[in-house]
Amino acid sequence: IIIRMQKGGHLVKKVIEVKNLYKLYRVGDSIVRALNGVDFDIYEGEFCAIVGTSGSGKSTLLNMLAGLEKPTKGEVIIAGRHIEKLNEDGLVSFRRDHVGFIFQSFHLISTMNAVENVALPLSFRGVPKKERLKKADKMLDLVNLKKQKKHMPNQMSGGQQQRVGVARALVVDPEIIFADEPTGNLDSHTSEEVMALMQNVVRKQKKTLVMVTHDNHLATYADRVFHIIDGKIVKIEDNRNKNVNNLVQNEKESEKIKAEIAGKQSGEDNR
């Protein structure tokens, strides 16, 4: 296990290593380089965004990390295992045991309520019904859906459905969560809410989250942003200090508003 020292003397485990990764496709007589020599590392507890336009290679890269596609050349090491060397059965069991997914189009089962949808991945692990419903219930509390637990997907807004998607990804207690354009079907205001929720939940649960998006603004919620163009990582942006400052600022503003409300109430009581 490879670790690195962070500020404050904390040791952090490396959970994803990508080494010299290539993916080539033949289109007619020409070769398309979807990934053209990609190298990076992601550490435990990080929220990383892979950003690029359509055709940049970002979705191909996510598929490689999730073991959904095999590279032409290179290595993908996740939680110490060479994903590119696993057979299909090995990949299925690896994803089941280590990975959670958040999709753009929610993928909720229309005949199941929120709790049942969140509990579903646990049934594939053979978890008893009572235990999986209890875990699902707890996860819906975590994503602020206490009142929607018995709601069917068609009784929920897009933002609420995606919160169910986040809870479903977390319920299996994965080491890593992959999110593919998780706000692609949401309006801008709801997108911001879902991103803030994902950022907050990942910090509380100490999960590693890798998100693919075309939206540079939404990527600012991530700790680090990997910019990909024509199958190459051209820049890695570090937002950690900025995000901590925003968090502190938001907390200060929240305390200020609370103090103002308390002051007004005190004045009214005195009158």
Residue pairs with C-beta under 8 A, 6 or more apart in sequence:
1 13
1 14
1 80
2 13
2 14
2 17
2 41
3 11
3 12
3 13
3 14
4 11
4 12
4 14
4 43
5 11
5 12
6 12
12 43
12 44
12 45
13 43
13 44
14 41
14 42
14 43
14 44
15 42
15 43
15 44
15 78
15 79
15 175
15 176
15 208
16 41
16 42
16 65
16 76
16 77
16 78
16 176
16 208
16 210
17 41
17 75
17 76
17 77
17 78
18 38
18 39
18 40
18 41
18 64
18 65
18 74
18 75
18 76
18 77
19 39
19 74
19 75
19 76
19 77
20 37
20 38
20 39
20 73
20 74
20 75
21 35
21 37
21 38
21 39
21 61
21 64
21 71
21 73
21 74
21 75
21 76
22 33
22 35
22 36
22 37
22 38
22 71
22 72
22 73
22 74
23 33
23 34
23 35
23 57
23 60
23 64
23 69
23 71
23 72
23 231
24 31
24 32
24 33
24 34
24 72
25 31
25 32
25 34
26 32
33 230
33 231
34 57
34 60
34 231
35 57
35 60
35 61
35 64
35 71
35 74
35 231
36 57
36 230
36 231
36 232
37 74
37 231
37 232
38 57
38 61
38 74
38 228
38 231
38 232
38 233
39 233
40 226
40 233
40 236
42 48
42 208
42 210
43 208
44 175
44 206
44 208
45 202
45 203
45 206
45 207
45 208
46 208
46 209
46 223
46 224
47 198
47 199
47 202
47 203
47 208
47 209
47 211
47 221
47 222
47 223
47 224
48 208
48 209
48 210
48 211
48 222
48 223
48 224
48 225
48 226
49 210
49 211
49 212
49 213
49 218
49 219
49 221
49 222
49 224
49 225
49 226
50 58
50 61
50 62
50 210
50 211
50 212
50 213
50 226
50 228
51 58
51 212
51 213
51 214
51 215
51 216
51 219
51 225
51 226
51 227
51 228
52 58
52 214
52 227
52 228
52 229
53 214
53 229
54 214
56 228
56 229
56 230
56 231
57 228
57 230
57 231
57 232
58 212
58 213
58 214
58 228
59 180
59 212
60 69
60 231
61 212
61 228
62 178
62 180
62 210
62 212
63 69
64 70
64 71
64 76
64 83
64 84
65 76
65 78
65 83
65 178
65 210
66 95
66 99
66 101
66 178
67 76
67 83
67 86
67 91
67 94
67 95
70 84
71 84
74 84
75 82
75 84
76 82
76 83
76 84
77 83
78 94
78 98
78 176
79 98
79 175
79 176
81 94
83 91
83 94
86 94
96 124
96 125
96 172
98 174
98 175
98 176
99 174
99 175
99 176
99 177
99 178
100 121
100 168
100 169
100 170
100 171
100 172
100 174
100 176
100 177
100 178
100 207
101 169
101 177
101 178
101 179
101 180
102 162
102 165
102 166
102 169
102 177
102 178
102 179
102 180
102 182
102 198
103 165
103 180
103 182
104 180
104 181
104 182
104 184
104 185
105 184
105 185
106 153
106 158
106 161
106 162
106 164
106 165
106 185
107 165
108 117
108 153
108 161
108 164
108 165
109 116
109 117
109 120
109 153
110 152
110 153
110 154
111 152
112 120
112 152
112 153
113 149
113 150
113 151
113 152
114 140
114 145
114 148
114 149
114 150
114 151
114 153
114 156
114 164
114 167
115 133
115 136
115 137
115 140
115 149
115 150
116 133
116 136
117 153
117 164
117 168
118 136
118 139
118 140
118 164
118 167
118 168
118 171
119 129
119 132
119 133
119 135
119 136
119 171
120 168
121 168
121 171
121 172
122 131
122 132
122 135
122 136
122 171
122 172
123 129
123 132
125 172
127 135
132 171
135 171
136 167
136 171
137 149
139 167
139 168
139 170
139 171
140 146
140 148
140 149
140 164
140 167
142 167
142 170
142 201
142 204
142 205
143 163
143 164
143 166
143 167
143 197
143 201
144 163
144 197
145 160
145 163
145 164
145 167
148 155
148 156
148 160
148 164
151 160
153 161
153 164
156 164
157 190
158 185
158 186
158 187
158 190
159 186
159 190
159 193
159 194
162 182
162 183
162 185
162 186
162 190
162 194
163 194
163 197
165 182
166 182
166 194
166 197
166 198
166 201
169 177
169 179
170 177
170 201
170 205
170 207
174 207
175 207
175 208
176 207
176 208
176 209
176 210
177 202
177 207
177 208
177 209
177 210
178 210
178 211
178 212
179 198
179 209
179 210
179 211
179 212
180 211
180 212
181 212
181 213
181 214
182 194
182 198
182 211
182 213
183 190
183 191
183 194
183 195
183 213
183 215
183 218
186 194
191 215
191 218
192 218
195 218
195 221
196 221
198 209
198 211
198 221
199 221
199 222
199 243
201 207
202 208
202 209
209 222
211 219
211 222
213 219
219 225
220 239
220 242
220 243
221 239
221 243
222 239
223 238
223 239
223 240
223 243
224 236
224 237
224 238
224 239
224 240
225 236
225 237
225 239
226 233
226 235
226 236
227 233
227 234
227 235
227 236
227 237
228 234
